[in-house]
């Protein structure tokens, strides 16, 4: 007894299109996430670096 499953016509095309669309969706969500991460870092208002020690600094403004 042989069981044969026949996929409907166009089934593989629909699967390929769905996979392609999800790939594009994930790329767009990643780009938006990176943009939001940059905005979040900028809005914190923290300095880029922190000075731990001052060496040979007289404190006068030039």
Secondary structure, DSSP 8 states (H G I E B T S, - for coil): --------TTHHHHHHHHHHHHHHHHHHHHHHHHHHHHHHHHHH---S-------S------
